[in-house]
Every structure is written in structure tokens, then in C-alpha cells.
């Protein structure tokens, strides 16, 4: 019922930038928040950034503060992740997440971000 379409991943050199996009569709009128998680090879999935939908409050993992920025287009249920000053440690599959009131979370398919030296 809820679908997340992600784009923007790719291969970049260290110090470069990428902008990820995630558009939600379906029954999203009661969305609480949208955000991003990532999972590097051999590691647990970790929180990256999120935005509360109604109030616009944003939260970041310490590892990305000052480098990543999450933003939104409110009426389109779209969230972006601007990633600057990328390092190889940012290499991971990035997953979009949406929290729907009184429902389980929904996840995107993931988009690969690879940062080379």
C-alpha cells in the first residue's frame, strides 16, 4: 500500500557529494516521519538521519553531523539526503524509511553509495 522510490546513489570519489531522493506514495496521509538508514558490508544497519513530518524536526547520527542534510517536500511526501564531504566510511546501502501512524514502518529497496579513495 505504501511504496518508497529511491534514487541518487552511485560511485563518487572521496570529498565528493551525492543527493539521495525518496518519494513515498500510497496511504501516506498519516506519515509521522521519514528518514534514512544505511548498512555497510558486514555491519548492522544504522540510523543516519530523520525528519518528523508535521513539525520538521531533524535528527542526525553523530557520524554525519555537519556533512549530511535531510530535507523534504511536504506535500509530495518526498525526502532528500544531501551528502557532502563523503569518505569511504560512508560506503553502504542507504535505505529510506517512513513511519505511518498506527502501522509498521515501510522501507525502500535501498540504493548503493560507494565512495572511493
N, C-alpha and C positions, 0 to 999 in steps of 0.2 A: 504493500500500500504506500509506503514511503520509499523513495528512491533518491540516492545521492550520486551525482555525476561529478567526477573529479577530473581535473586537467592541470597541466602545468609542470609536471615532473620532467626530469631529464638529466643529462650529464653536463656538469659545469666544472670549471677549474676553481681551485681554492681562491677565496676572495671574491668570487662572483656572486650573482644574485639569481633567484628564481621567485616566481609568484605562482602559488597554487590557488586553484579555484575549486569550489564545491557548491553545486546548485542542488537544492532539495526540491522535490516535487511530491505530490500526493497529499495525504492528510497531514499537513504541517501547520495548520492554523493554531494549534496549541503547543507549538515548539517552546521549550524552555531555554535551551542553549544550543549552540553549535561550536564545534572545536576541532582540534587536530591532535592526533597521537602519532607516534612513529615506533617502528620496530626495526632495529638493526640486526644483522645476522648473528645468531647465537645469543641474543639478548631478549629480555622481556619487553613487551610493549610499554611505552612510557608516554606520559602526558607531555604535550608541547604547549598548547595554548587553547583558550576557550573564551567565548563571549556569551554573556547572558543576553537573551534575545530582547526582552522587553526593556530592560534598564541600560543595556550596553556595557555593563561592567566587564572588564577583560582581566584575564589571568594568564601568567606565563610561567613555564618552568625556568628555574634559575639558569640553566644552561643556555637558554636562548634570549634572555632578557637583554634589551639593548640592540639586538640584531634582528629579531623577528617581530613583525607587527601583524596582528589579526584585525580584520575589518569586515564590514558587512554591507549588503544592500538589503534593507529591512523588508521591503515588500516583495522582493524576489526570493527571499529565503536563500540567499547566497552569501557565503563566507569566503574570505581570501586569507592567504598567509603569505606576506611579503617576507622573503628570507634574504638577508644581506650578510656580507662577510662570511660566506659559507666556508666550512672546513671539512676535511674528510670525516671527522667525528659526526657530522650531520648526515652522513650517508645512511639511508634507511628507506623502508617503505612507509609512506605517510598515509594515514587513514583519516578520513573525515568522519565526524560523529555528530549526530543530532539527538537531543533528548526531547521526547514528546511527553507531555504531562499524562500521567496515569498509563504510560506504556513503556515497554522496554526500549533501550537505545537502539538506533539504527546506524549502520556503518556503511561506508563506501567500499569499493573494491580495492582501494589502495593505489597509490602512484609512486613509482620508484624515483628517488632522488639520489644521485651518485655524484660525489664531489671528489675530483682527482687532485693530486698534488701539482 
